[in-house]
Amino acid sequence: MCTERILEGEKLMEVLSNYTQTGKKNDPGTLKNGTGTLNLYDPDGKLTQVVQY
């Protein structure tokens, strides 16, 4: 899995992209400026958890 993220210090501010191991793009969630949701996926690209920030 490949995820591009923006961190400010140790705080996650934004997820720019989220891809499976095969290159399929996943919805990263709504996280912007450290607020919103982050979608987490298993290696097959199945949504497993939505984390609120």
CHARMM internal coordinates of N, CA and C (Angstrom, degrees):
IC EDIT
DIST 1 N 1 CA 1.4364
DIST 1 CA 1 C 1.5230
ANGL 1 N 1 CA 1 C 108.78
DIST 1 C 2 N 1.2869
ANGL 1 CA 1 C 2 N 117.32
DIHE 1 N 1 CA 1 C 2 N 142.59
DIST 2 N 2 CA 1.4607
ANGL 1 C 2 N 2 CA 122.76
DIHE 1 CA 1 C 2 N 2 CA -179.23
DIST 2 CA 2 C 1.5238
ANGL 2 N 2 CA 2 C 109.06
DIHE 1 C 2 N 2 CA 2 C -125.88
DIST 2 C 3 N 1.3206
ANGL 2 CA 2 C 3 N 116.13
DIHE 2 N 2 CA 2 C 3 N 127.30
DIST 3 N 3 CA 1.4547
ANGL 2 C 3 N 3 CA 121.29
DIHE 2 CA 2 C 3 N 3 CA 179.72
DIST 3 CA 3 C 1.5177
ANGL 3 N 3 CA 3 C 108.84
DIHE 2 C 3 N 3 CA 3 C -132.23
DIST 3 C 4 N 1.3308
ANGL 3 CA 3 C 4 N 116.14
DIHE 3 N 3 CA 3 C 4 N 130.84
DIST 4 N 4 CA 1.4640
ANGL 3 C 4 N 4 CA 121.68
DIHE 3 CA 3 C 4 N 4 CA 174.49
DIST 4 CA 4 C 1.5198
ANGL 4 N 4 CA 4 C 107.23
DIHE 3 C 4 N 4 CA 4 C -102.07
DIST 4 C 5 N 1.3277
ANGL 4 CA 4 C 5 N 116.40
DIHE 4 N 4 CA 4 C 5 N 124.35
DIST 5 N 5 CA 1.4622
ANGL 4 C 5 N 5 CA 121.50
DIHE 4 CA 4 C 5 N 5 CA -174.91
DIST 5 CA 5 C 1.5197
ANGL 5 N 5 CA 5 C 110.91
DIHE 4 C 5 N 5 CA 5 C -130.26
DIST 5 C 6 N 1.3239
ANGL 5 CA 5 C 6 N 115.20
DIHE 5 N 5 CA 5 C 6 N 154.12
DIST 6 N 6 CA 1.4624
ANGL 5 C 6 N 6 CA 121.76
DIHE 5 CA 5 C 6 N 6 CA 172.06
DIST 6 CA 6 C 1.5177
ANGL 6 N 6 CA 6 C 106.88
DIHE 5 C 6 N 6 CA 6 C -111.10
DIST 6 C 7 N 1.3321
ANGL 6 CA 6 C 7 N 115.13
DIHE 6 N 6 CA 6 C 7 N 123.15
DIST 7 N 7 CA 1.4600
ANGL 6 C 7 N 7 CA 121.65
DIHE 6 CA 6 C 7 N 7 CA 177.58
DIST 7 CA 7 C 1.5189
ANGL 7 N 7 CA 7 C 109.29
DIHE 6 C 7 N 7 CA 7 C -112.88
DIST 7 C 8 N 1.3163
ANGL 7 CA 7 C 8 N 115.17
DIHE 7 N 7 CA 7 C 8 N 147.74
DIST 8 N 8 CA 1.4662
ANGL 7 C 8 N 8 CA 120.93
DIHE 7 CA 7 C 8 N 8 CA 172.84
DIST 8 CA 8 C 1.5234
ANGL 8 N 8 CA 8 C 105.23
DIHE 7 C 8 N 8 CA 8 C -122.63
DIST 8 C 9 N 1.3226
ANGL 8 CA 8 C 9 N 116.50
DIHE 8 N 8 CA 8 C 9 N 100.98
DIST 9 N 9 CA 1.4630
ANGL 8 C 9 N 9 CA 120.33
DIHE 8 CA 8 C 9 N 9 CA -168.77
DIST 9 CA 9 C 1.5258
ANGL 9 N 9 CA 9 C 106.88
DIHE 8 C 9 N 9 CA 9 C 69.35
DIST 9 C 10 N 1.3197
ANGL 9 CA 9 C 10 N 116.85
DIHE 9 N 9 CA 9 C 10 N -121.14
DIST 10 N 10 CA 1.4674
ANGL 9 C 10 N 10 CA 121.22
DIHE 9 CA 9 C 10 N 10 CA 176.56
DIST 10 CA 10 C 1.5256
ANGL 10 N 10 CA 10 C 112.10
DIHE 9 C 10 N 10 CA 10 C -103.45
DIST 10 C 11 N 1.3320
ANGL 10 CA 10 C 11 N 117.97
DIHE 10 N 10 CA 10 C 11 N 1.78
DIST 11 N 11 CA 1.4628
ANGL 10 C 11 N 11 CA 122.38
DIHE 10 CA 10 C 11 N 11 CA -176.68
DIST 11 CA 11 C 1.5308
ANGL 11 N 11 CA 11 C 110.63
DIHE 10 C 11 N 11 CA 11 C -90.47
DIST 11 C 12 N 1.3300
ANGL 11 CA 11 C 12 N 116.07
DIHE 11 N 11 CA 11 C 12 N 128.13
DIST 12 N 12 CA 1.4590
ANGL 11 C 12 N 12 CA 121.71
DIHE 11 CA 11 C 12 N 12 CA 175.94
DIST 12 CA 12 C 1.5179
ANGL 12 N 12 CA 12 C 108.90
DIHE 11 C 12 N 12 CA 12 C -73.58
DIST 12 C 13 N 1.3286
ANGL 12 CA 12 C 13 N 115.95
DIHE 12 N 12 CA 12 C 13 N 121.94
DIST 13 N 13 CA 1.4625
ANGL 12 C 13 N 13 CA 120.72
DIHE 12 CA 12 C 13 N 13 CA -176.88
DIST 13 CA 13 C 1.5292
ANGL 13 N 13 CA 13 C 112.53
DIHE 12 C 13 N 13 CA 13 C -102.27
DIST 13 C 14 N 1.3553
ANGL 13 CA 13 C 14 N 116.69
DIHE 13 N 13 CA 13 C 14 N -37.26
DIST 14 N 14 CA 1.4653
ANGL 13 C 14 N 14 CA 119.91
DIHE 13 CA 13 C 14 N 14 CA -176.09
DIST 14 CA 14 C 1.5274
ANGL 14 N 14 CA 14 C 109.63
DIHE 13 C 14 N 14 CA 14 C -162.52
DIST 14 C 15 N 1.3316
ANGL 14 CA 14 C 15 N 115.59
DIHE 14 N 14 CA 14 C 15 N 146.63
DIST 15 N 15 CA 1.4613
ANGL 14 C 15 N 15 CA 121.20
DIHE 14 CA 14 C 15 N 15 CA 172.12
DIST 15 CA 15 C 1.5227
ANGL 15 N 15 CA 15 C 106.41
DIHE 14 C 15 N 15 CA 15 C -109.21
DIST 15 C 16 N 1.3339
ANGL 15 CA 15 C 16 N 115.92
DIHE 15 N 15 CA 15 C 16 N 118.39
DIST 16 N 16 CA 1.4655
ANGL 15 C 16 N 16 CA 120.78
DIHE 15 CA 15 C 16 N 16 CA -176.77
DIST 16 CA 16 C 1.5167
ANGL 16 N 16 CA 16 C 112.02
DIHE 15 C 16 N 16 CA 16 C -81.25
DIST 16 C 17 N 1.3434
ANGL 16 CA 16 C 17 N 117.14
DIHE 16 N 16 CA 16 C 17 N -39.08
DIST 17 N 17 CA 1.4650
ANGL 16 C 17 N 17 CA 120.39
DIHE 16 CA 16 C 17 N 17 CA -179.72
DIST 17 CA 17 C 1.5215
ANGL 17 N 17 CA 17 C 109.40
DIHE 16 C 17 N 17 CA 17 C -156.56
DIST 17 C 18 N 1.3310
ANGL 17 CA 17 C 18 N 114.79
DIHE 17 N 17 CA 17 C 18 N 158.63
DIST 18 N 18 CA 1.4559
ANGL 17 C 18 N 18 CA 121.92
DIHE 17 CA 17 C 18 N 18 CA -178.88
DIST 18 CA 18 C 1.5281
ANGL 18 N 18 CA 18 C 106.95
DIHE 17 C 18 N 18 CA 18 C -147.95
DIST 18 C 19 N 1.3369
ANGL 18 CA 18 C 19 N 117.42
DIHE 18 N 18 CA 18 C 19 N 119.21
DIST 19 N 19 CA 1.4594
ANGL 18 C 19 N 19 CA 122.58
DIHE 18 CA 18 C 19 N 19 CA -176.84
DIST 19 CA 19 C 1.5246
ANGL 19 N 19 CA 19 C 110.76
DIHE 18 C 19 N 19 CA 19 C -125.27
DIST 19 C 20 N 1.3406
ANGL 19 CA 19 C 20 N 116.48
DIHE 19 N 19 CA 19 C 20 N 149.67
DIST 20 N 20 CA 1.4583
ANGL 19 C 20 N 20 CA 121.70
DIHE 19 CA 19 C 20 N 20 CA 173.48
DIST 20 CA 20 C 1.5236
ANGL 20 N 20 CA 20 C 108.90
DIHE 19 C 20 N 20 CA 20 C -76.11
DIST 20 C 21 N 1.3309
ANGL 20 CA 20 C 21 N 116.10
DIHE 20 N 20 CA 20 C 21 N 175.85
DIST 21 N 21 CA 1.4635
ANGL 20 C 21 N 21 CA 121.05
DIHE 20 CA 20 C 21 N 21 CA 178.23
DIST 21 CA 21 C 1.5202
ANGL 21 N 21 CA 21 C 111.82
DIHE 20 C 21 N 21 CA 21 C -64.67
DIST 21 C 22 N 1.3415
ANGL 21 CA 21 C 22 N 117.47
DIHE 21 N 21 CA 21 C 22 N -24.45
DIST 22 N 22 CA 1.4621
ANGL 21 C 22 N 22 CA 121.16
DIHE 21 CA 21 C 22 N 22 CA -179.67
DIST 22 CA 22 C 1.5236
ANGL 22 N 22 CA 22 C 112.42
DIHE 21 C 22 N 22 CA 22 C -92.66
DIST 22 C 23 N 1.3403
ANGL 22 CA 22 C 23 N 117.73
DIHE 22 N 22 CA 22 C 23 N 1.34
DIST 23 N 23 CA 1.4575
ANGL 22 C 23 N 23 CA 121.06
DIHE 22 CA 22 C 23 N 23 CA 176.38
DIST 23 CA 23 C 1.5128
ANGL 23 N 23 CA 23 C 115.56
DIHE 22 C 23 N 23 CA 23 C 95.39
DIST 23 C 24 N 1.3427
ANGL 23 CA 23 C 24 N 117.91
DIHE 23 N 23 CA 23 C 24 N 3.32
DIST 24 N 24 CA 1.4673
ANGL 23 C 24 N 24 CA 120.89
DIHE 23 CA 23 C 24 N 24 CA 177.66
DIST 24 CA 24 C 1.5277
ANGL 24 N 24 CA 24 C 108.62
DIHE 23 C 24 N 24 CA 24 C -74.05
DIST 24 C 25 N 1.3423
ANGL 24 CA 24 C 25 N 116.46
DIHE 24 N 24 CA 24 C 25 N 133.00
DIST 25 N 25 CA 1.4558
ANGL 24 C 25 N 25 CA 121.25
DIHE 24 CA 24 C 25 N 25 CA -179.29
DIST 25 CA 25 C 1.5234
ANGL 25 N 25 CA 25 C 110.30
DIHE 24 C 25 N 25 CA 25 C -80.40
DIST 25 C 26 N 1.3407
ANGL 25 CA 25 C 26 N 115.91
DIHE 25 N 25 CA 25 C 26 N 131.09
DIST 26 N 26 CA 1.4612
ANGL 25 C 26 N 26 CA 122.64
DIHE 25 CA 25 C 26 N 26 CA 175.20
DIST 26 CA 26 C 1.5185
ANGL 26 N 26 CA 26 C 109.77
DIHE 25 C 26 N 26 CA 26 C -104.65
DIST 26 C 27 N 1.3209
ANGL 26 CA 26 C 27 N 116.52
DIHE 26 N 26 CA 26 C 27 N 156.24
DIST 27 N 27 CA 1.4615
ANGL 26 C 27 N 27 CA 122.36
DIHE 26 CA 26 C 27 N 27 CA 174.95
DIST 27 CA 27 C 1.5303
ANGL 27 N 27 CA 27 C 108.14
DIHE 26 C 27 N 27 CA 27 C -72.21
DIST 27 C 28 N 1.3399
ANGL 27 CA 27 C 28 N 119.06
DIHE 27 N 27 CA 27 C 28 N 118.06
DIST 28 N 28 CA 1.4566
ANGL 27 C 28 N 28 CA 120.60
DIHE 27 CA 27 C 28 N 28 CA -176.73
DIST 28 CA 28 C 1.5284
ANGL 28 N 28 CA 28 C 113.81
DIHE 27 C 28 N 28 CA 28 C -76.54
DIST 28 C 29 N 1.3183
ANGL 28 CA 28 C 29 N 118.49
DIHE 28 N 28 CA 28 C 29 N -13.93
DIST 29 N 29 CA 1.4628
ANGL 28 C 29 N 29 CA 122.20
DIHE 28 CA 28 C 29 N 29 CA -176.13
DIST 29 CA 29 C 1.5092
ANGL 29 N 29 CA 29 C 110.59
DIHE 28 C 29 N 29 CA 29 C 106.90
DIST 29 C 30 N 1.3365
ANGL 29 CA 29 C 30 N 116.12
DIHE 29 N 29 CA 29 C 30 N -163.93
DIST 30 N 30 CA 1.4672
ANGL 29 C 30 N 30 CA 120.92
DIHE 29 CA 29 C 30 N 30 CA -173.59
DIST 30 CA 30 C 1.5216
ANGL 30 N 30 CA 30 C 113.50
DIHE 29 C 30 N 30 CA 30 C -111.22
DIST 30 C 31 N 1.3153
ANGL 30 CA 30 C 31 N 118.08
DIHE 30 N 30 CA 30 C 31 N 11.33
DIST 31 N 31 CA 1.4623
ANGL 30 C 31 N 31 CA 121.96
DIHE 30 CA 30 C 31 N 31 CA -174.26
DIST 31 CA 31 C 1.5304
ANGL 31 N 31 CA 31 C 111.86
DIHE 30 C 31 N 31 CA 31 C -61.29
DIST 31 C 32 N 1.3255
ANGL 31 CA 31 C 32 N 116.27
DIHE 31 N 31 CA 31 C 32 N 119.62
DIST 32 N 32 CA 1.4655
ANGL 31 C 32 N 32 CA 124.04
DIHE 31 CA 31 C 32 N 32 CA 176.23
DIST 32 CA 32 C 1.5156
ANGL 32 N 32 CA 32 C 107.71
DIHE 31 C 32 N 32 CA 32 C -142.52
DIST 32 C 33 N 1.3129
ANGL 32 CA 32 C 33 N 117.50
DIHE 32 N 32 CA 32 C 33 N 134.16
DIST 33 N 33 CA 1.4662
ANGL 32 C 33 N 33 CA 122.70
DIHE 32 CA 32 C 33 N 33 CA 179.17
DIST 33 CA 33 C 1.5221
ANGL 33 N 33 CA 33 C 112.99
DIHE 32 C 33 N 33 CA 33 C 53.82
DIST 33 C 34 N 1.3483
ANGL 33 CA 33 C 34 N 116.95
DIHE 33 N 33 CA 33 C 34 N 33.32
DIST 34 N 34 CA 1.4529
ANGL 33 C 34 N 34 CA 121.87
DIHE 33 CA 33 C 34 N 34 CA 176.30
DIST 34 CA 34 C 1.5158
ANGL 34 N 34 CA 34 C 115.35
DIHE 33 C 34 N 34 CA 34 C 82.69
DIST 34 C 35 N 1.3495
ANGL 34 CA 34 C 35 N 117.74
DIHE 34 N 34 CA 34 C 35 N 4.77
DIST 35 N 35 CA 1.4601
ANGL 34 C 35 N 35 CA 121.88
DIHE 34 CA 34 C 35 N 35 CA -178.36
DIST 35 CA 35 C 1.5217
ANGL 35 N 35 CA 35 C 109.71
DIHE 34 C 35 N 35 CA 35 C -129.68
DIST 35 C 36 N 1.3340
ANGL 35 CA 35 C 36 N 115.98
DIHE 35 N 35 CA 35 C 36 N 138.79
DIST 36 N 36 CA 1.4594
ANGL 35 C 36 N 36 CA 120.98
DIHE 35 CA 35 C 36 N 36 CA 177.65
DIST 36 CA 36 C 1.5195
ANGL 36 N 36 CA 36 C 110.50
DIHE 35 C 36 N 36 CA 36 C 133.00
DIST 36 C 37 N 1.3304
ANGL 36 CA 36 C 37 N 116.39
DIHE 36 N 36 CA 36 C 37 N -153.85
DIST 37 N 37 CA 1.4605
ANGL 36 C 37 N 37 CA 121.41
DIHE 36 CA 36 C 37 N 37 CA -178.32
DIST 37 CA 37 C 1.5218
ANGL 37 N 37 CA 37 C 110.75
DIHE 36 C 37 N 37 CA 37 C -116.17
DIST 37 C 38 N 1.3283
ANGL 37 CA 37 C 38 N 114.97
DIHE 37 N 37 CA 37 C 38 N 150.99
DIST 38 N 38 CA 1.4554
ANGL 37 C 38 N 38 CA 122.87
DIHE 37 CA 37 C 38 N 38 CA 175.69
DIST 38 CA 38 C 1.5160
ANGL 38 N 38 CA 38 C 107.31
DIHE 37 C 38 N 38 CA 38 C -122.85
DIST 38 C 39 N 1.3236
ANGL 38 CA 38 C 39 N 118.02
DIHE 38 N 38 CA 38 C 39 N 121.79
DIST 39 N 39 CA 1.4562
ANGL 38 C 39 N 39 CA 122.59
DIHE 38 CA 38 C 39 N 39 CA 178.16
DIST 39 CA 39 C 1.5208
ANGL 39 N 39 CA 39 C 109.65
DIHE 38 C 39 N 39 CA 39 C -89.16
DIST 39 C 40 N 1.3386
ANGL 39 CA 39 C 40 N 116.42
DIHE 39 N 39 CA 39 C 40 N 131.29
DIST 40 N 40 CA 1.4546
ANGL 39 C 40 N 40 CA 122.30
DIHE 39 CA 39 C 40 N 40 CA 178.48
DIST 40 CA 40 C 1.5215
ANGL 40 N 40 CA 40 C 109.23
DIHE 39 C 40 N 40 CA 40 C -114.05
DIST 40 C 41 N 1.3421
ANGL 40 CA 40 C 41 N 116.61
DIHE 40 N 40 CA 40 C 41 N 141.18
DIST 41 N 41 CA 1.4614
ANGL 40 C 41 N 41 CA 122.64
DIHE 40 CA 40 C 41 N 41 CA -173.42
DIST 41 CA 41 C 1.5259
ANGL 41 N 41 CA 41 C 110.79
DIHE 40 C 41 N 41 CA 41 C -127.34
DIST 41 C 42 N 1.3390
ANGL 41 CA 41 C 42 N 115.63
DIHE 41 N 41 CA 41 C 42 N 155.07
DIST 42 N 42 CA 1.4607
ANGL 41 C 42 N 42 CA 120.17
DIHE 41 CA 41 C 42 N 42 CA 172.28
DIST 42 CA 42 C 1.5257
ANGL 42 N 42 CA 42 C 108.26
DIHE 41 C 42 N 42 CA 42 C -82.69
DIST 42 C 43 N 1.3421
ANGL 42 CA 42 C 43 N 119.31
DIHE 42 N 42 CA 42 C 43 N 173.26
DIST 43 N 43 CA 1.4710
ANGL 42 C 43 N 43 CA 121.16
DIHE 42 CA 42 C 43 N 43 CA -177.17
DIST 43 CA 43 C 1.5333
ANGL 43 N 43 CA 43 C 114.63
DIHE 42 C 43 N 43 CA 43 C -59.55
DIST 43 C 44 N 1.3377
ANGL 43 CA 43 C 44 N 117.79
DIHE 43 N 43 CA 43 C 44 N -20.86
DIST 44 N 44 CA 1.4611
ANGL 43 C 44 N 44 CA 121.01
DIHE 43 CA 43 C 44 N 44 CA 178.40
DIST 44 CA 44 C 1.5215
ANGL 44 N 44 CA 44 C 113.02
DIHE 43 C 44 N 44 CA 44 C -87.84
DIST 44 C 45 N 1.3364
ANGL 44 CA 44 C 45 N 117.60
DIHE 44 N 44 CA 44 C 45 N -2.16
DIST 45 N 45 CA 1.4494
ANGL 44 C 45 N 45 CA 120.97
DIHE 44 CA 44 C 45 N 45 CA 178.83
DIST 45 CA 45 C 1.5168
ANGL 45 N 45 CA 45 C 114.27
DIHE 44 C 45 N 45 CA 45 C 91.62
DIST 45 C 46 N 1.3300
ANGL 45 CA 45 C 46 N 117.80
DIHE 45 N 45 CA 45 C 46 N 10.96
DIST 46 N 46 CA 1.4665
ANGL 45 C 46 N 46 CA 121.78
DIHE 45 CA 45 C 46 N 46 CA 178.60
DIST 46 CA 46 C 1.5284
ANGL 46 N 46 CA 46 C 108.95
DIHE 45 C 46 N 46 CA 46 C -85.61
DIST 46 C 47 N 1.3450
ANGL 46 CA 46 C 47 N 116.28
DIHE 46 N 46 CA 46 C 47 N 129.34
DIST 47 N 47 CA 1.4561
ANGL 46 C 47 N 47 CA 121.44
DIHE 46 CA 46 C 47 N 47 CA 178.59
DIST 47 CA 47 C 1.5288
ANGL 47 N 47 CA 47 C 109.61
DIHE 46 C 47 N 47 CA 47 C -62.41
DIST 47 C 48 N 1.3374
ANGL 47 CA 47 C 48 N 116.95
DIHE 47 N 47 CA 47 C 48 N 125.20
DIST 48 N 48 CA 1.4596
ANGL 47 C 48 N 48 CA 120.61
DIHE 47 CA 47 C 48 N 48 CA -177.54
DIST 48 CA 48 C 1.5304
ANGL 48 N 48 CA 48 C 112.68
DIHE 47 C 48 N 48 CA 48 C -113.36
DIST 48 C 49 N 1.3482
ANGL 48 CA 48 C 49 N 116.73
DIHE 48 N 48 CA 48 C 49 N -24.88
DIST 49 N 49 CA 1.4494
ANGL 48 C 49 N 49 CA 118.65
DIHE 48 CA 48 C 49 N 49 CA -175.80
DIST 49 CA 49 C 1.5288
ANGL 49 N 49 CA 49 C 110.11
DIHE 48 C 49 N 49 CA 49 C -160.61
DIST 49 C 50 N 1.3256
ANGL 49 CA 49 C 50 N 116.57
DIHE 49 N 49 CA 49 C 50 N 146.67
DIST 50 N 50 CA 1.4563
ANGL 49 C 50 N 50 CA 122.52
DIHE 49 CA 49 C 50 N 50 CA 172.29
DIST 50 CA 50 C 1.5164
ANGL 50 N 50 CA 50 C 105.99
DIHE 49 C 50 N 50 CA 50 C -119.92
DIST 50 C 51 N 1.3424
ANGL 50 CA 50 C 51 N 116.70
DIHE 50 N 50 CA 50 C 51 N 119.66
DIST 51 N 51 CA 1.4624
ANGL 50 C 51 N 51 CA 122.91
DIHE 50 CA 50 C 51 N 51 CA -177.33
DIST 51 CA 51 C 1.5221
ANGL 51 N 51 CA 51 C 108.82
DIHE 50 C 51 N 51 CA 51 C -104.20
DIST 51 C 52 N 1.3288
ANGL 51 CA 51 C 52 N 116.45
DIHE 51 N 51 CA 51 C 52 N 129.46
DIST 52 N 52 CA 1.4719
ANGL 51 C 52 N 52 CA 122.36
DIHE 51 CA 51 C 52 N 52 CA 179.13
DIST 52 CA 52 C 1.5336
ANGL 52 N 52 CA 52 C 109.28
DIHE 51 C 52 N 52 CA 52 C -92.66
DIST 52 C 53 N 1.3188
ANGL 52 CA 52 C 53 N 117.02
DIHE 52 N 52 CA 52 C 53 N 129.18
DIST 53 N 53 CA 1.4745
ANGL 52 C 53 N 53 CA 122.74
DIHE 52 CA 52 C 53 N 53 CA 176.32
DIST 53 CA 53 C 1.5033
ANGL 53 N 53 CA 53 C 109.85
DIHE 52 C 53 N 53 CA 53 C -111.45
END
COOR INIT
IC SEED 1 N 1 CA 1 C
IC BUILD
